[in-house]
């Protein structure tokens, strides 16, 4: 488990960069992941398999960033 947390903490800058680029792209008229999350919050009516894949694709960098920050904080409070 220590090796996994070290990996996430060591690559924190990459996760930030990935979240701000792939995680938000396309940026206009609103970040893509934000539109997908609103769609899901509204009941996900009409979402097809491609829309779910797109949500996972744009959401993964954010998930990895959150994991990285969690492991970093956990290491600081040891």
Backbone as JSON Lines, residues from 0, in Angstrom:
{"i":0,"aa":"X","n":[0.83,-1.2,0.0],"ca":[0.0,0.0,0.0],"c":[0.87,1.26,0.0]}
{"i":1,"aa":"X","n":[2.0,1.19,0.64],"ca":[2.91,2.34,0.7],"c":[3.41,2.71,-0.69]}
{"i":2,"aa":"X","n":[3.69,1.7,-1.52],"ca":[4.17,1.98,-2.88],"c":[3.11,2.7,-3.7]}
{"i":3,"aa":"X","n":[1.85,2.32,-3.5],"ca":[0.77,2.95,-4.24],"c":[0.62,4.41,-3.82]}
{"i":4,"aa":"X","n":[0.63,4.66,-2.51],"ca":[0.48,6.03,-2.04],"c":[1.67,6.88,-2.47]}
{"i":5,"aa":"X","n":[2.88,6.32,-2.46],"ca":[4.05,7.05,-2.93],"c":[3.92,7.42,-4.4]}
{"i":6,"aa":"X","n":[3.38,6.51,-5.2],"ca":[3.18,6.77,-6.62],"c":[2.24,7.95,-6.82]}
{"i":7,"aa":"X","n":[1.12,7.96,-6.12],"ca":[0.15,9.04,-6.27],"c":[0.73,10.38,-5.81]}
{"i":8,"aa":"X","n":[1.41,10.37,-4.68],"ca":[1.97,11.61,-4.15],"c":[3.08,12.13,-5.04]}
{"i":9,"aa":"X","n":[3.91,11.24,-5.54],"ca":[5.04,11.64,-6.39],"c":[4.56,12.28,-7.7]}
{"i":10,"aa":"X","n":[3.4,11.87,-8.18],"ca":[2.9,12.38,-9.46],"c":[1.76,13.39,-9.28]}
{"i":11,"aa":"X","n":[1.72,14.08,-8.17],"ca":[0.65,15.03,-7.88],"c":[0.53,16.11,-8.95]}
{"i":12,"aa":"X","n":[1.64,16.64,-9.4],"ca":[1.6,17.69,-10.43],"c":[0.98,17.18,-11.73]}
{"i":13,"aa":"X","n":[1.27,15.93,-12.06],"ca":[0.69,15.35,-13.27],"c":[-0.83,15.24,-13.14]}
{"i":14,"aa":"X","n":[-1.31,14.83,-11.95],"ca":[-2.75,14.68,-11.76],"c":[-3.45,16.04,-11.83]}
{"i":15,"aa":"X","n":[-2.78,17.08,-11.32],"ca":[-3.35,18.43,-11.43],"c":[-3.44,18.84,-12.89]}
{"i":16,"aa":"X","n":[-2.36,18.64,-13.64],"ca":[-2.34,18.99,-15.06],"c":[-3.38,18.2,-15.85]}
{"i":17,"aa":"X","n":[-3.49,16.91,-15.58],"ca":[-4.47,16.07,-16.28],"c":[-5.89,16.51,-15.95]}
{"i":18,"aa":"X","n":[-6.13,16.89,-14.7],"ca":[-7.47,17.33,-14.31],"c":[-7.85,18.64,-14.99]}
{"i":19,"aa":"X","n":[-6.9,19.53,-15.09],"ca":[-7.19,20.84,-15.68],"c":[-7.27,20.8,-17.2]}
{"i":20,"aa":"X","n":[-6.71,19.78,-17.83],"ca":[-6.77,19.68,-19.29],"c":[-7.83,18.65,-19.7]}
{"i":21,"aa":"X","n":[-7.53,17.39,-19.55],"ca":[-8.47,16.34,-19.97],"c":[-9.74,16.36,-19.13]}
{"i":22,"aa":"X","n":[-9.59,16.65,-17.86],"ca":[-10.75,16.64,-16.96],"c":[-11.76,17.73,-17.25]}
{"i":23,"aa":"X","n":[-11.32,18.84,-17.82],"ca":[-12.23,19.96,-18.1],"c":[-12.55,20.13,-19.58]}
{"i":24,"aa":"X","n":[-11.77,19.53,-20.46],"ca":[-11.95,19.73,-21.9],"c":[-13.26,19.14,-22.39]}
{"i":25,"aa":"X","n":[-13.91,19.68,-23.38],"ca":[-13.75,21.02,-23.92],"c":[-14.25,22.07,-22.92]}
{"i":26,"aa":"X","n":[-13.64,23.22,-22.96],"ca":[-13.86,24.24,-21.94],"c":[-15.1,25.1,-22.17]}
{"i":27,"aa":"X","n":[-15.49,25.27,-23.4],"ca":[-16.61,26.15,-23.72],"c":[-17.76,25.36,-24.31]}
{"i":28,"aa":"X","n":[-18.98,25.63,-24.03],"ca":[-19.5,26.73,-23.24],"c":[-19.38,26.49,-21.73]}
{"i":29,"aa":"X","n":[-19.21,25.25,-21.31],"ca":[-18.92,24.92,-19.91],"c":[-18.04,23.68,-19.91]}
{"i":30,"aa":"X","n":[-17.3,23.45,-18.83],"ca":[-16.47,22.24,-18.79],"c":[-17.34,20.99,-18.99]}
{"i":31,"aa":"X","n":[-16.83,20.09,-19.79],"ca":[-17.59,18.92,-20.19],"c":[-18.01,18.06,-19.01]}
{"i":32,"aa":"X","n":[-17.12,17.86,-18.06],"ca":[-17.44,17.01,-16.91],"c":[-18.55,17.65,-16.08]}
{"i":33,"aa":"X","n":[-18.58,18.97,-16.02],"ca":[-19.62,19.65,-15.26],"c":[-20.99,19.39,-15.9]}
{"i":34,"aa":"X","n":[-21.06,19.44,-17.2],"ca":[-22.32,19.15,-17.89],"c":[-22.76,17.71,-17.67]}
{"i":35,"aa":"X","n":[-21.82,16.79,-17.69],"ca":[-22.15,15.38,-17.46],"c":[-22.64,15.16,-16.03]}
{"i":36,"aa":"X","n":[-21.99,15.8,-15.07],"ca":[-22.41,15.66,-13.67],"c":[-23.8,16.25,-13.44]}
{"i":37,"aa":"X","n":[-24.08,17.36,-14.1],"ca":[-25.43,17.94,-14.0],"c":[-26.47,17.0,-14.62]}
{"i":38,"aa":"X","n":[-26.11,16.37,-15.71],"ca":[-27.0,15.43,-16.38],"c":[-27.29,14.25,-15.46]}
{"i":39,"aa":"X","n":[-26.27,13.72,-14.81],"ca":[-26.45,12.6,-13.89],"c":[-27.28,13.04,-12.69]}
{"i":40,"aa":"X","n":[-27.0,14.23,-12.16],"ca":[-27.77,14.73,-11.01],"c":[-29.24,14.94,-11.36]}
{"i":41,"aa":"X","n":[-29.51,15.21,-12.62],"ca":[-30.88,15.38,-13.08],"c":[-31.59,14.08,-13.38]}
{"i":42,"aa":"X","n":[-30.96,12.95,-13.09],"ca":[-31.6,11.66,-13.29],"c":[-31.02,10.85,-14.43]}
{"i":43,"aa":"X","n":[-30.08,11.4,-15.15],"ca":[-29.4,10.71,-16.26],"c":[-30.36,10.22,-17.32]}
{"i":44,"aa":"X","n":[-31.45,10.95,-17.5],"ca":[-32.45,10.57,-18.51],"c":[-31.85,10.77,-19.89]}
{"i":45,"aa":"X","n":[-31.85,9.71,-20.68],"ca":[-31.36,9.79,-22.05],"c":[-29.87,9.52,-22.2]}
{"i":46,"aa":"X","n":[-29.17,9.25,-21.11],"ca":[-27.74,8.97,-21.23],"c":[-27.53,7.6,-21.85]}
{"i":47,"aa":"X","n":[-26.65,7.54,-22.8],"ca":[-26.34,6.28,-23.46],"c":[-24.97,5.81,-23.0]}
{"i":48,"aa":"X","n":[-24.54,4.65,-23.47],"ca":[-23.27,4.07,-23.06],"c":[-22.1,5.01,-23.36]}
{"i":49,"aa":"X","n":[-22.13,5.67,-24.49],"ca":[-21.05,6.6,-24.85],"c":[-20.97,7.77,-23.87]}
{"i":50,"aa":"X","n":[-22.12,8.23,-23.39],"ca":[-22.14,9.32,-22.42],"c":[-21.53,8.88,-21.09]}
{"i":51,"aa":"X","n":[-21.82,7.65,-20.67],"ca":[-21.23,7.13,-19.43],"c":[-19.72,6.96,-19.59]}
{"i":52,"aa":"X","n":[-19.29,6.46,-20.74],"ca":[-17.85,6.32,-21.0],"c":[-17.17,7.69,-20.98]}
{"i":53,"aa":"X","n":[-17.81,8.67,-21.57],"ca":[-17.29,10.03,-21.59],"c":[-17.17,10.59,-20.18]}
{"i":54,"aa":"X","n":[-18.14,10.3,-19.33],"ca":[-18.09,10.73,-17.93],"c":[-16.91,10.1,-17.21]}
{"i":55,"aa":"X","n":[-16.71,8.81,-17.44],"ca":[-15.56,8.12,-16.81],"c":[-14.26,8.69,-17.35]}
{"i":56,"aa":"X","n":[-14.19,8.94,-18.64],"ca":[-12.97,9.47,-19.25],"c":[-12.59,10.83,-18.66]}
{"i":57,"aa":"X","n":[-13.56,11.72,-18.54],"ca":[-13.28,13.05,-18.02],"c":[-13.21,13.09,-16.49]}
{"i":58,"aa":"X","n":[-13.78,12.11,-15.84],"ca":[-13.78,12.07,-14.37],"c":[-12.57,11.39,-13.76]}
{"i":59,"aa":"X","n":[-11.91,10.52,-14.5],"ca":[-10.77,9.77,-13.98],"c":[-9.63,10.67,-13.49]}
{"i":60,"aa":"X","n":[-9.23,11.7,-14.24],"ca":[-8.16,12.57,-13.71],"c":[-8.53,13.21,-12.38]}
{"i":61,"aa":"X","n":[-9.8,13.58,-12.21],"ca":[-10.23,14.18,-10.95],"c":[-10.18,13.17,-9.81]}
{"i":62,"aa":"X","n":[-10.58,11.95,-10.09],"ca":[-10.51,10.9,-9.08],"c":[-9.07,10.64,-8.66]}
{"i":63,"aa":"X","n":[-8.17,10.58,-9.62],"ca":[-6.76,10.36,-9.31],"c":[-6.16,11.54,-8.54]}
{"i":64,"aa":"X","n":[-6.6,12.75,-8.85],"ca":[-6.14,13.92,-8.1],"c":[-6.62,13.86,-6.65]}
{"i":65,"aa":"X","n":[-7.86,13.49,-6.45],"ca":[-8.39,13.37,-5.09],"c":[-7.64,12.3,-4.31]}
{"i":66,"aa":"X","n":[-7.38,11.16,-4.94],"ca":[-6.6,10.1,-4.28],"c":[-5.2,10.58,-3.93]}
{"i":67,"aa":"X","n":[-4.59,11.3,-4.83],"ca":[-3.25,11.82,-4.59],"c":[-3.24,12.78,-3.4]}
{"i":68,"aa":"X","n":[-4.21,13.68,-3.34],"ca":[-4.29,14.62,-2.22],"c":[-4.59,13.89,-0.91]}
{"i":69,"aa":"X","n":[-5.42,12.87,-0.97],"ca":[-5.72,12.08,0.22],"c":[-4.45,11.42,0.76]}
{"i":70,"aa":"X","n":[-3.69,10.77,-0.12],"ca":[-2.46,10.11,0.32],"c":[-1.43,11.12,0.83]}
{"i":71,"aa":"X","n":[-1.39,12.28,0.21],"ca":[-0.44,13.31,0.66],"c":[-0.79,13.77,2.07]}
{"i":72,"aa":"X","n":[-2.07,14.04,2.31],"ca":[-2.5,14.46,3.64],"c":[-2.3,13.34,4.67]}
{"i":73,"aa":"X","n":[-2.57,12.13,4.26],"ca":[-2.39,11.0,5.15],"c":[-0.92,10.86,5.56]}
{"i":74,"aa":"X","n":[0.0,11.06,4.62],"ca":[1.43,10.98,4.92],"c":[1.87,12.12,5.82]}
{"i":75,"aa":"X","n":[1.27,13.28,5.69],"ca":[1.66,14.42,6.52],"c":[1.22,14.23,7.97]}
{"i":76,"aa":"X","n":[0.12,13.54,8.2],"ca":[-0.39,13.36,9.56],"c":[0.07,12.08,10.21]}
{"i":77,"aa":"X","n":[1.0,11.39,9.59],"ca":[1.55,10.17,10.19],"c":[2.4,10.49,11.37]}
